[in-house]
Amino acid sequence: MFIKITKIFFLLLFIVLIFFVDIVFAGRGDKAGTAAASQLLIPIGARSVAMGGSSLATITGIEAMYWNPAGLARSQHSFSSMFSHMSYLANINVEYLAVSTTLSSIGHIGFSIKSLGIGEIDITSEDYPDGTGEVTSPAFYTFGAAFSRQVSDRISVGASAQYVYEKMAEVSASAFAFNAGVQYTGIGGIDGLSVGAAVKNVGGKLKFDGSGLLREASITDSERKNSMMKIESESHDLPSTIEVGLGYNRKFLGNGWITLTSVFQNNNYSDDEYKFGIEYFNEFISIRSGVSVAAQSGAGENIFGPSIGFGVNRVINDIKITVDYAFRFVQYFNGNHVFCIILEV
């Protein structure tokens, strides 16, 4: 009885924390474009992208490290690895690699790295606004570590830390971001009904520094030579979000299953979003679709449109191999293609 009360207490405490953070970090679309480390918001994994990013309450296994770390503990495998590739906007490629394993009865841990491939761009300056003739390759990396534990057959919790690093020519910046999440299945005694909540990208500010901020300055009324002056860069907050989602899973068409998902996402530096998804799957194949709608502006103001996708899986020599694909429609740019391979033992 005491253990049951303790579990309920921690669940309620987490929900209260979510609403507290919602008040502290309240923000809307009038702040759009002012947050740093926007690569934290770029999704990974074809399954959840195909479902419109709405899998917060139902996501399990290694893919949950990004969407809701609580779902990592619901993996049925002792070791997993994942590689995801996305063709994003303006010829930017997003690569994601992750591994996870169990720690006996303690829980699950996982490690990940996400990078953006932007390619070469021309270097400009105040004196050469059309380019200096040199080029640079920006570097954007996110290194992550997650821990998740199933505290009962219905409740799982998880947390993750991410180190964000950005480099552009001779300037760079870094910061730490933290995520925490919870999942609860069988709400109200209804099998298949799940709820999830997560607080994401809470951490320090990002501020650029480096020799690229040095400028030659002349000193008036003095015989001293010109000296170097350093421009002070402004620091910016991380794009914090708070998400609450529902999911419902039940048998459909014989040996198949159907999953319905929804998420409300409160964004600190853009309009809030409603996300909806649906997935049909059986032992061998999955078919998915989803959509994300901006709460304040409507779907017309969101450049990311509906998404679709499918997946296949096979077991070969006790290794489960899952291959997923997703396509997300995008305004003004080519659509996003996402490929994902997951190996589980």
Residue, then its C-alpha position, 0 to 999 in steps of 0.5 A: m500500500f505504501i509503495k502504491i501511494t509513493k508511486i502516485f505521489f511522484l506521478l502527481l508531483f511530476i504533473v505539478l512540476i509541468f504546470f509550474v514550468d509552463i508558468v515560468f517559461a510561458g511564451r508564444g509566437d511573438k518570440a519565434g526565431t529568438a531561441a538558440a539551439s533550434q536543432l534540438l527541435i529537429p525530430i528523429g526517427a521515421r516512426s514518430v515523424a510519420m505520426g506527426g510527432s504525436s507518440l509521446a504517450t506510446i513511444t517505447g524503446i530506443e526511439a523514445m530517447y528523443w521523444n520521451p525518455a520514459g519510454l526507453a524502459r519499456s523496451q523488450h530488448s537487452f540491447s538496441s542500436m538505431f541510425s536515422h537519416m533525414s533530408y531536412l530543409a535547404n539541403i541540410n541533412v540530419e544524422y542520428l545514431a543511438v545505442s541503449t542497453t539494460l542495467s540489470s534491474i536498475g533500468h535502461i541507459g542510452f547514448s546518442i549523437k545528432s549532427l547537421g550536415i550543412g555543407e560549405i558556405d561563403i564567409t562574409s564580413e563588414d568589409y566584404p559583404d559579398g564574400t571574402g573568397e573563403v568558405t566554412s563548414p558549420a558544425f552542429y552536434t548534440f550529444g545525449a545520455a538518457f536513463s529510464r526506469q519502470v517503477s511499476d507495470r504501468i508507470s515508467v519515468g526517464a530523464s536525459a541530458q544533452y550537450v549542444y555544440e555549435k561552431m561557425a568559422e571562428v566562433s562557437a557556443s555550447a550549452f547543456a539541455f535536460n529532459a524529463g518524462v513519464q508514461y502511465t498505461g492503463i489509465g482508469g483501468i482501461d487497457g491500451l489507454s496511455v498518458g505521457a508528459a515531458v519537459k524538454n530542453v530546459g537548461g543554460k543559455l547559449k552564447f557564442d565566443g571565439s576569435g571571430l568576434l575580434r575586431e581591429a579598433s582605432i583609438t582617437d586622441s592617442e599615439r598608440k597603434n590600433s588594438m583588437m577589440k572583442i564584440e560581446s555576443e548576446s546569450h539566448d535561451l534554449p527552445s524549451t517545450i512542455e508536452v502532454g499526450l494521450g494514446y490508445n492501442r487496441k487489436f484491429l483486423g485479426n492479428g493487427w493493432i491500431t494506435l491513435t495518438s495525440v499531443f499538446q505541445n507548449n513551446n516557449y519560443s513559438d506557437d503551441e501545437y496540437k499533434f495527431g497520429i495513427e498507426y496500424f501494425n502487425e507482426f511484419i509491417s506498419i502503416r502510419s500517418g499524422v499531422s501537426v497544427a499550430a494552436q494560435s495560427g492554424a495549419g496554414e502558418n505551419i510550414f510542416g504539413p501532414s506526414i505518412g510512412f511505413g515500416v517493416n521488421r524481421v527477426i534474423n538470428d535472434i536479431k530484430i531488424t526494423v526499417d522505417y520510412a517517413f515523408r513529411f510535406v513542407q511548404y516552400f521547400n522540398g518535403n522531408h525524407v526520413f530513413c531509419i534502421i533499428l537493430e534489437v537483441 
